[in-house]
């Protein structure tokens, strides 16, 4: 009887699916056609709008270019080129007329601009904004009739402006010393920012001006998403004049159009996330899918209610068993009143409680064992380091190098002040690197041929790490890699963090290195129990990472340096770890 009822339930569900599947297929086809039509229309619309914006900018630029050309040939300015032929009255009158014309011409453009005419032969200038007068030095470098984006002096402050300079005679472009007249016209990029802001307010796209040698010019007060990714891909192209190109930025498909502004030699670029273009269609699509799912759900519920007194209890029990299998030992099945499965539920809950209690006991024992192991490993670090320091001080004292002995003593004092602070069992990487730098300074005093480089990103300096994590590696690089050689040696420490949260610290040296057989033997020792006579420094570092961080953490040993400079040919020791909520020194202190 049970099997017969379950078969009926299955048939009802299959019937619902056979009814809804053709509807879904038909809607999928129509939605796909609609999306294609909308994409094509949006591409044409965006390209047309961007072309209009480009023509507006070109129009303003052409107006300013024409204005500068007209003013360069103005009779009053031409007369000032021969100022030595004018008496004082005529000179002042001509200057006054020239200033008035410059101001009137500047007002004829919608964009505020500054026009200044220099007469290098007389060290004189006239401007629409500045008072006419002499200037001590040439306020510009180079003559170019094209528009350039450069820093100029505006109201006693240095700002980026678009600048064009026209020279008379024409041959002065090749030899600026021949210039008798230089007309400089400039305008602020704020006008372009205003136009970009007005353009953005009318659509969904993000528009900006791009040049491969400068930072993009953005709309004032606008927030640009995906800008860095788009600019990076634009810089990879020699001529990024794109129309309706689809790019991927931050795992998002975006539609990019760019148009070259010939007058400025810049590109006006607009990009729109395709998801935003299709958001109304996507919303209606998901609304339809939700309606279909609701119909399907109601049908399933209606059929399922016929068998709830048998199916529901079994499903509850199966789900509880599945959670128990997945490790959720706190799962319990709620006992229903007047249920035929009440006894079965009770037995399952008792079994789950027994398993949970057993697992918790085993887990506690594992944590205690791990804590004891970590404490044992940490206790082996300090005596080893102290022995090396005292041995070094004894050697330096014997040869009479008091400066090295003093440096080692101060470093040793700082080291024990650092290691005896019980309030912080997990120092930051910044503190560890400071300790390493003190150690390397001492080695550099002892061996003049030792140099070092530390390259760790600032965002890693705040990471919590075990104490004396780097010191055994650096000491090993000095004593066994560089010191046996007569040539100079380099120790490099580099840090990186990848996108998955794995941190790496690489210690490289340009020492004598090891053979592949010796490296392989050393790797085997790292994974073996600490034996009598085995050096404990590298083994301790590897075991501490292995116990305190996520699986996959540890010490990786490679023969050879970076392969790019003098650090090649030695050894490379890489610490790799990821904080996965496992046992830390703070847990041990607790």
ChimeraX attribute file (.defattr): number of C-alpha atoms within 10 A of each C-alpha:
attribute: neighborCount
match mode: 1-to-1
recipient: residues
	/A:1	6
	/A:2	9
	/A:3	8
	/A:4	9
	/A:5	14
	/A:6	14
	/A:7	11
	/A:8	12
	/A:9	17
	/A:10	14
	/A:11	13
	/A:12	15
	/A:13	18
	/A:14	13
	/A:15	11
	/A:16	15
	/A:17	13
	/A:18	10
	/A:19	12
	/A:20	15
	/A:21	12
	/A:22	11
	/A:23	11
	/A:24	14
	/A:25	11
	/A:26	10
	/A:27	15
	/A:28	13
	/A:29	10
	/A:30	11
	/A:31	16
	/A:32	10
	/A:33	11
	/A:34	13
	/A:35	15
	/A:36	11
	/A:37	11
	/A:38	13
	/A:39	15
	/A:40	11
	/A:41	12
	/A:42	18
	/A:43	18
	/A:44	13
	/A:45	12
	/A:46	22
	/A:47	20
	/A:48	12
	/A:49	16
	/A:50	21
	/A:51	17
	/A:52	12
	/A:53	18
	/A:54	19
	/A:55	14
	/A:56	13
	/A:57	20
	/A:58	17
	/A:59	13
	/A:60	15
	/A:61	20
	/A:62	14
	/A:63	16
	/A:64	23
	/A:65	17
	/A:66	12
	/A:67	18
	/A:68	24
	/A:69	15
	/A:70	11
	/A:71	20
	/A:72	21
	/A:73	13
	/A:74	14
	/A:75	12
	/A:76	19
	/A:77	25
	/A:78	16
	/A:79	17
	/A:80	24
	/A:81	19
	/A:82	14
	/A:83	18
	/A:84	11
	/A:85	11
	/A:86	13
	/A:87	10
	/A:88	11
	/A:89	9
	/A:90	13
	/A:91	18
	/A:92	13
	/A:93	13
	/A:94	19
	/A:95	21
	/A:96	15
	/A:97	13
	/A:98	25
	/A:99	24
	/A:100	14
	/A:101	18
	/A:102	24
	/A:103	16
	/A:104	12
	/A:105	18
	/A:106	21
	/A:107	13
	/A:108	12
	/A:109	14
	/A:110	11
	/A:111	17
	/A:112	13
	/A:113	21
	/A:114	19
	/A:115	25
	/A:116	20
	/A:117	25
	/A:118	28
	/A:119	24
	/A:120	20
	/A:121	14
	/A:122	16
	/A:123	13
	/A:124	17
	/A:125	21
	/A:126	23
	/A:127	23
	/A:128	21
	/A:129	16
	/A:130	13
	/A:131	10
	/A:132	19
	/A:133	12
	/A:134	14
	/A:135	14
	/A:136	7
	/A:137	8
	/A:138	10
	/A:139	9
	/A:140	13
	/A:141	7
	/A:142	10
	/A:143	19
	/A:144	16
	/A:145	16
	/A:146	14
	/A:147	20
	/A:148	18
	/A:149	20
	/A:150	13
	/A:151	14
	/A:152	17
	/A:153	12
	/A:154	14
	/A:155	9
	/A:156	7
	/A:157	8
	/A:158	11
	/A:159	14
	/A:160	16
	/A:161	21
	/A:162	19
	/A:163	23
	/A:164	22
	/A:165	25
	/A:166	23
	/A:167	23
	/A:168	19
	/A:169	13
	/A:170	12
	/A:171	12
	/A:172	19
	/A:173	18
	/A:174	12
	/A:175	11
	/A:176	18
	/A:177	11
	/A:178	16
	/A:179	22
	/A:180	19
	/A:181	25
	/A:182	22
	/A:183	25
	/A:184	22
	/A:185	23
	/A:186	24
	/A:187	20
	/A:188	18
	/A:189	16
	/A:190	16
	/A:191	16
	/A:192	19
	/A:193	20
	/A:194	15
	/A:195	18
	/A:196	23
	/A:197	19
	/A:198	13
	/A:199	18
	/A:200	17
	/A:201	12
	/A:202	9
	/A:203	12
	/A:204	15
	/A:205	22
	/A:206	24
	/A:207	29
	/A:208	23
	/A:209	23
	/A:210	23
	/A:211	19
	/A:212	17
	/A:213	8
	/A:214	11
	/A:215	10
	/A:216	18
	/A:217	17
	/A:218	22
	/A:219	23
	/A:220	15
	/A:221	9
	/A:222	14
	/A:223	9
	/A:224	14
	/A:225	14
	/A:226	17
	/A:227	16
	/A:228	13
	/A:229	13
	/A:230	19
	/A:231	16
	/A:232	12
	/A:233	13
	/A:234	19
	/A:235	14
	/A:236	10
	/A:237	10
	/A:238	8
	/A:239	11
	/A:240	19
	/A:241	16
	/A:242	15
	/A:243	17
	/A:244	18
	/A:245	13
	/A:246	16
	/A:247	17
	/A:248	14
	/A:249	17
	/A:250	12
	/A:251	8
	/A:252	11
	/A:253	14
	/A:254	22
	/A:255	22
	/A:256	25
	/A:257	23
	/A:258	25
	/A:259	22
	/A:260	21
	/A:261	16
	/A:262	13
	/A:263	16
	/A:264	19
	/A:265	14
	/A:266	19
	/A:267	22
	/A:268	24
	/A:269	26
	/A:270	25
	/A:271	25
	/A:272	23
	/A:273	22
	/A:274	16
	/A:275	14
	/A:276	13
	/A:277	18
	/A:278	15
	/A:279	12
	/A:280	10
	/A:281	16
	/A:282	15
	/A:283	11
	/A:284	12
	/A:285	15
	/A:286	11
	/A:287	12
	/A:288	14
	/A:289	14
	/A:290	12
	/A:291	12
	/A:292	16
	/A:293	13
	/A:294	12
	/A:295	14
	/A:296	17
	/A:297	14
	/A:298	12
	/A:299	16
	/A:300	17
	/A:301	13
	/A:302	12
	/A:303	17
	/A:304	18
	/A:305	13
	/A:306	12
	/A:307	14
	/A:308	13
	/A:309	13
	/A:310	16
	/A:311	15
	/A:312	13
	/A:313	20
	/A:314	13
	/A:315	12
	/A:316	15
	/A:317	18
	/A:318	12
	/A:319	13
	/A:320	21
	/A:321	18
	/A:322	13
	/A:323	15
	/A:324	17
	/A:325	10
	/A:326	9
	/A:327	11
	/A:328	14
	/A:329	20
	/A:330	14
	/A:331	18
	/A:332	21
	/A:333	18
	/A:334	13
	/A:335	15
	/A:336	11
	/A:337	8
	/A:338	7
	/A:339	13
	/A:340	12
	/A:341	16
	/A:342	16
	/A:343	10
	/A:344	14
	/A:345	20
	/A:346	14
	/A:347	10
	/A:348	18
	/A:349	18
	/A:350	11
	/A:351	13
	/A:352	20
	/A:353	15
	/A:354	12
	/A:355	14
	/A:356	17
	/A:357	12
	/A:358	11
	/A:359	14
	/A:360	12
	/A:361	10
	/A:362	11
	/A:363	11
	/A:364	11
	/A:365	12
	/A:366	12
	/A:367	13
	/A:368	12
	/A:369	11
	/A:370	16
	/A:371	20
	/A:372	12
	/A:373	14
	/A:374	22
	/A:375	14
	/A:376	12
	/A:377	17
	/A:378	17
	/A:379	11
	/A:380	13
	/A:381	19
	/A:382	14
	/A:383	10
	/A:384	14
	/A:385	17
	/A:386	14
	/A:387	10
	/A:388	11
	/A:389	17
	/A:390	15
	/A:391	10
	/A:392	18
	/A:393	18
	/A:394	12
	/A:395	12
	/A:396	18
	/A:397	14
	/A:398	11
	/A:399	8
	/A:400	11
	/A:401	14
	/A:402	13
	/A:403	14
	/A:404	20
	/A:405	23
	/A:406	15
	/A:407	19
	/A:408	24
	/A:409	16
	/A:410	13
	/A:411	20
	/A:412	19
	/A:413	12
	/A:414	13
	/A:415	19
	/A:416	12
	/A:417	10
	/A:418	16
	/A:419	15
	/A:420	10
	/A:421	10
	/A:422	9
	/A:423	9
	/A:424	13
	/A:425	20
	/A:426	17
	/A:427	21
	/A:428	17
	/A:429	20
	/A:430	17
	/A:431	17
	/A:432	20
	/A:433	19
	/A:434	11
	/A:435	20
	/A:436	23
	/A:437	18
	/A:438	18
	/A:439	20
	/A:440	21
	/A:441	19
	/A:442	21
	/A:443	22
	/A:444	16
	/A:445	16
	/A:446	18
	/A:447	15
	/A:448	10
	/A:449	16
	/A:450	19
	/A:451	16
	/A:452	16
	/A:453	14
	/A:454	14
	/A:455	12
	/A:456	19
	/A:457	11
	/A:458	9
	/A:459	9
	/A:460	17
	/A:461	15
	/A:462	12
	/A:463	13
	/A:464	19
	/A:465	23
	/A:466	20
	/A:467	22
	/A:468	22
	/A:469	22
	/A:470	24
	/A:471	22
	/A:472	20
	/A:473	21
	/A:474	23
	/A:475	18
	/A:476	17
	/A:477	27
	/A:478	23
	/A:479	12
	/A:480	15
	/A:481	23
	/A:482	24
	/A:483	19
	/A:484	11
	/A:485	13
	/A:486	9
	/A:487	12
	/A:488	15
	/A:489	24
	/A:490	23
	/A:491	26
	/A:492	20
	/A:493	21
	/A:494	15
	/A:495	19
	/A:496	16
	/A:497	17
	/A:498	8
	/A:499	6
	/A:500	7
	/A:501	12
	/A:502	15
	/A:503	18
	/A:504	21
	/A:505	20
	/A:506	23
	/A:507	23
	/A:508	30
	/A:509	30
	/A:510	28
	/A:511	29
	/A:512	19
	/A:513	22
	/A:514	18
	/A:515	11
	/A:516	11
	/A:517	9
	/A:518	12
	/A:519	16
	/A:520	14
	/A:521	11
	/A:522	15
	/A:523	17
	/A:524	10
	/A:525	16
	/A:526	21
	/A:527	13
	/A:528	10
	/A:529	10
	/A:530	13
	/A:531	9
	/A:532	7
	/A:533	6
	/A:534	12
	/A:535	12
	/A:536	18
	/A:537	19
	/A:538	22
	/A:539	22
	/A:540	23
	/A:541	25
	/A:542	20
	/A:543	21
	/A:544	22
	/A:545	24
	/A:546	19
	/A:547	19
	/A:548	25
	/A:549	20
	/A:550	18
	/A:551	14
	/A:552	12
	/A:553	22
	/A:554	25
	/A:555	25
	/A:556	14
	/A:557	19
	/A:558	17
	/A:559	19
	/A:560	21
	/A:561	25
	/A:562	18
	/A:563	11
	/A:564	7
	/A:565	10
	/A:566	16
	/A:567	21
	/A:568	19
	/A:569	19
	/A:570	25
	/A:571	25
	/A:572	25
	/A:573	24
	/A:574	20
	/A:575	21
	/A:576	23
	/A:577	23
	/A:578	20
	/A:579	18
	/A:580	11
	/A:581	9
	/A:582	13
	/A:583	17
	/A:584	21
	/A:585	20
	/A:586	14
	/A:587	12
	/A:588	14
	/A:589	13
	/A:590	6
